[in-house]
């Protein structure tokens, strides 16, 4: 049974998100929250800069949302179960969840997906089938969020992979304050006409 969209969006607005676990759903609000900066602190590693110049992929938005989620789930251990899949596909149909995809002549090679609220994008998961595909999708996401006036890019937990892009952490209390401020200031939309783009 999918999570009702209103419940899911209200949870995100309060800094809480779900993950599939042992046949059920668990809700999380980490003590330390990971974020990617949308200002000058965002860092593109030198090797990735070279890859971006080669333009190995065509970046597309929302052309294969379900396929992107399924690719993110295609690993030995995953929290993306059937309930999570159908819940976020429903959010996507309502315009609140989006995918950034990297394509080449052989098909979908990498990407990410996440949830949009005013001024905030919550990154959920990413995958790569070819070198740098998920990283290029992340750079494209940051560029889009910047252009459309978003305030926060939430990554839930911080990893070494994300730190190379300037990723940082906030305590739960500071994150909740930043989340409320970002939503109050607004930004977006992720799709369609934007006053910031």
N, C-alpha and C positions, 0 to 999 in steps of 0.2 A: 504494500500500500504506500504510494508516494506521500511525502511530507507536503501538507497543504502550502501553496505558495505564500499566503499571508503569514503563516507561522515561520516559514523559512526567512522571509524578508525581515520580519520583526526581530528574529534572533540575530541576524547580521547587524541590524541597527543598534543592537545592544552588545555587540562584540562577541557573539556566541555563534558557533558553526557546528554542523553535524558531520560525523564520519560513520560509515558502516563498520560494525565490529561484532564478530561471532553471531551472525544472524540477526542482529538488532542494530539500533541506532544509538550512538553515544553523542552527547553534546559537550563542546569544549570551549573554555575561555582561558587560554594559557596565561601563566603568571608573567612570562616574558613573550611579547608579541613581535614577530618579525615584520619589517617593512623595507621596501625599496624606495630610495629617495627619488622625487620627481624634479629636483632642482639640480644645481651644478655638482652636487655630490654623487650623482649617478655616474658610474665609471664603466667604460667599455674597454675590456682588456685588449692589448695591442694585437694579439692574434685574431681576435674577433673583428677588429677594425679592418684587417686585411681581408678577411672573409666577406665582410659587408661590401667592400669595394668590388669583389668579384660577382656579387649579386647571384649566388647559386640557386636561390629560390624566389618564387613569386609569392608574396605575402597576400593572403586573402582574409577577409573577416566574415565569420558566420556562414560560410558555405558548406561546412561539414561538422556541425556542432556535435551530433551524436557520435560520429566517427572519431572525432578528437577525444571525446570522453572515453570511448571504448579503447582507444590506443593508450590513453593514460592509465587505464585499468589493466592493460595487458602486461602484467609482471607477476612474479611469484607470489608476492604478498601485496594486496591492495585493499583500501578502505572504500573503493568505489564499487559497491554492490548494486543489485538491481534496484533497490529502493532509492539509493543516491542517484543512479543513472536516470531513472524516470522522474525524480523530483527536479533535477536540474534541467532536463529536457523540457519539462513543463515551464520552468522559469524562462528558459530560452524562448519558448513559443510566446510568452508574455512580454518579451523584450528586456528581461532583467539579467540574463546570462548570455555570455558571448564567448566566441572562440577566435583566436588569432592563429592562422594556419600557414605553414610553409609547404609549398608545392613545387614539384619539378615535373619533367616529362614522364616520370615513373609513378607519379601520384603524390599522396600526402606523406610528407617526410618528417614532420614535426609540428609542434604547436602547443597551445595552452588554452585553458578556459577559466572563466571566473564570473563573479557576480557584480553587478553595477547597482550602486545606490547614489544619490546626489553627492557629487564630489569625491566619491570613494570607489575604488575597484578592488575586489577581494580575489586575489589569484588563488585558484584551487589546486591545479596540477598541470604538469607539462610533460612532454615526451619528445624523444628524438629517434628517428630511424636512420638518419644520416648526420654526419658531423656538423655541429653548430646549429642544427635546425631549431631546437628549442631556444637557444640563446638569441638567434635572430628574431624569433617570434617575441621574445621578451623585450628586445630593443624596439621593435615595432610597436609593442603595447605601450611602452614608456613614451615614445614619440606621440602616439595618439592621445594618451592621457594628458600630456603636457599641452598639446594643441587645443584641447577641449576644456582646459581649466580645472582638471581634477586636482584634489589636494593630497590624497593618500593612495598608495598602492600597498595593500595589506598582503603579506605572504604567509600569515598564520605563524609558522615557526621559522626560525632562521637556520640556514644550513651553510656549510662552507662554500657550496656552489653559488649561493646567492650573495655571500659576503664579497665575492670578487667584483660584484656590480655596485658596491657601496652599501649593501644591505646592513641594516642596524636593528636594534631591539629597543622596545620601550616596556616599562613595567605595565602591568595591567591597568593600574590607575591612570597613568599618563596616557596610555593608549586610549582609554575610554574618553578622556578629555579631548584628545586629538581627533578621535572619531566624531564626537559630538560637534566640535568646531568645524570640521571639514564638511559634515552634512549640512550644518547651518549656512556655511558660505556657499555651498553648492558647487556645481561644475557639470560639464557634460551637455547634452547626452552623448553616450558612446557612439550611437548611430544617428544618422539624420543631420539636419542643420544644427550648427552650434555657433553661438556668438563669439566663441574663442578660436574657431578654426579658420 
